């Protein structure tokens, strides 16, 4: 008897995915999924020429578990290893609680001093064509990134007051 592709429904992965997801194939290596292919490939030292986009899953059309199962099924069909259950559960843990919560940031234009708050960092980064995690890197004093560029202007980023 074969094992099921995923645990039964009912965990945090059963939340509807609010973002479009790309299921991609790195030939002879892996099948993966991401909501930001450009950033994912850069982090893996790959280019678009190195991967095959298998398909996209429209926003709000599947749960995170369904997307994980699609990724796993495509890996199996291509004769590649699939992620183990522990990876799926780790991702689900990150999605909830403090670890998965989006921080609030204050972004300040260096020239004008005008500030605004940002919640939903991932959506903000995609809208403004920033890389994934650029807000948190600029806000974190341990990173070398000191600012972000919005509309050609430098902005500093700080964690907004009242966030941990």
Secondary structure, DSSP 8 states (H G I E B T S, - for coil): ----SS--S-SGGGSB--S-EEEEEETTTEEEEES-HHHHHHHTT--GGGEEEEEEE-TTSSBHHHHHHHHHHHHHHTT-----HHHHHHHHHHHSHHHHS---EEEEETTT--EEEE--HHHHHHHTT--TTHHHHHH-TTSS---EEETTEEEEEEE-TT--
